[in-house]
Amino acid sequence: MKVVKFGGSSVANDEQIKKVGSIVADDSDRKFVVVSAPGKRFKDDVKITDLLIELSDLALRNKSFDKKLTEIMERFSEITSELNLSQVILTDIKQSIQSTLSSEMSDRAKADELKSIGEDSSAKIVSAHLKTIGLNAQYVNPKEAGIIVSNEPGNAQVLPESFAKLYNMRQRDGIIVIPGFFGFTQEGQLMTFPRGGSDITGSIVAAGVQADLYENFTDVDSVYVVDPRMVENPEKVTELTYKEMRELSYSGFGVFHDEALMPAFQREIPVCIKNTNNPQSPGTMIVSEKDQQSRCVVGIASDTGFSNLYVSKYLMNRELGFGRRLLQILEEEGISFEHAPSGIDNMSVIIRDNQLTAEKEINVINRIKQELNPETISIDYGFAMVMVVGEGMMNAVGIAEKSTAAFAEANISIEMINQGSSEVSVMFGIRKDKLDLAVKSLYHKFFE
């Protein structure tokens, strides 16, 4: 029994939804279907979720939103009319938007409810289409399915009791179509997951129903060893472990949000990434364990938008609690960190730029000066992180040597390096303007 999830590009218009119908009909094991909101139909198009966010913003600022509402309804009307579906669905979508806007709930709750209408409407449309092609399909709301989440708007976490409730869904007849991206609190309040949350829903459903396989359909044939926008025609990855996929996702791979697959991973359910536009392609399998290969490096991931908080103080290593107090200052200022390489007399803390407002930066610097009395403190912007990823790297000889050789051949200075903290990756910090060159040189060294 399989859980299959379709991303925004897979449900962007009627032609894509017809492909979804064919894929589901082609395999009777595909019992649970999770869908995203309709995505972009072409490069400069706007996703339905973004339109709903714009509508929400206008409404909550008491601005006229009629034009935006018309734009949203026209998108849905185009899909339903081309699929020859009942106009009742369109009426239901419009009523959902209007009733949310006129409700007495808080602004934050309204915003979450409006965002979720994209996925909810998509599930109703896909379910109706599956019926028109002769399949026994039914739409099931996440509340009815049993997806219970924490009370954290925009960042909901699934609660353990969800999995037993979801398991009962196995007894239902036919194909179950569930909207992604949101669940409900124990009090019945709708809460959304982070953006990309439909992948999270698919993973939760797969874990709950104890699927034999979780298929995640997107618009690429597989995971590639490097971003195809940076290297032309890169190698495909046929198999990854959960740890490798998480490192790659976290470090800039655009296939998944880095937390999206955790529920499936924790229950060791294999995941297959496939292409809606080429469903016969085998895709990439993600598994808990794989046979050790002669080439242990599976991918090169990268991301920009990092800053380096640098603190130095003579005999820092002998000052008990220095590192803890430094990180505590960041915690109390609401700043999370990514990496913290250190030396005897200095410590760097790598922070994503979006964590640092101008006000927070001033507060952090002042507090570090007052509470830790360092000799030097600075925040340096403009960093990129590059990760060389693969299980077995800790026991392989020459990975760091080949990596640093690739940087040297490209005439790129390494600002920082961090290997010991991870069994499956080596992290390099470089200047962001050198990122493309670095990735290409690493790809040449490890894969060509």
C-alpha angles and dihedrals in degrees: 000000000000137000112210125194126195121202129219096273089054093059099031095115143354095278092055093046089053088056088051089053092051092049093050092045091049094066123039090199090071096095103148121052122188119189139194126217115276109284134198118323091196138004100279096035123117124240117241090238091057090050090052091050090051090049091050092050092051094047095048090051090050091245124143110274101173093106092051092047090051091051091052094047092048090056092052092042091054090054098045095045093050089049091047092236127160117276087229087084092057091049090050092051093050092047090051091055094045096046091050092050092050096044125111095235123120121277091251092051091048091051091052093047092049092049091052094055090080094063094036092053092044091055092051091050094047092047091051091048092050088055092052091057091052103265124135098238134156136187114237122190116227090243091056091043090055103247100157117182142180122269096258111124111222092001105057119166123208116249120227095243089066093075097061090047092049091049089063088062088073088077094062119103122242132002119331117212114198127182115237131220102052147056137173134258121236086261091056098255116145114239128182128219120230117287108291085040095141087074087054091052091050091051092048092050092047090051094044098050090038093235121198089224138009111211116197112195118201136147100278130076094231147327111294126216088241137012106285089217089065101039124033116239097350123190119278121236112229097185137019135173122236091251092052093049092049092051091048093046093048093048099055108288104143098212098089143007102254093245097040099098100040097106091053092042093052090056093041094240110162116239126208122198110209140171120249089204093050107026094165091067109103093230125195122311119213113200140169094245136009137185113275110258129208090242105054097182108092103172152356116228129184142178139178134212102080134137130199119225103199122194126176132182130162111255091007089152090063095050104097113229097007095131093044092051092048092052091043090059089055091048093051090050090052096249123139121202133215106203135001112197112178144185135197095278103016144048132196123202116197112213131179111246092235089065093061121073118179089254094050091048091055092046093049095048093047093048094048090051093049100039103033103026096214125185093225133020128171142153115218120192132199104064131147126197123218121193125198103202135196140118113250094036092120089063097039121098121227103016094121090042093053091045096051090044089056091053092046093050089053091047092240123150116225109224095189142353131202123183112137095069094065133051093201108038148040116213124210125188116209139157110284094233088065096051101102092047092048095050092048092050092049091048090052091049098048106028111025 
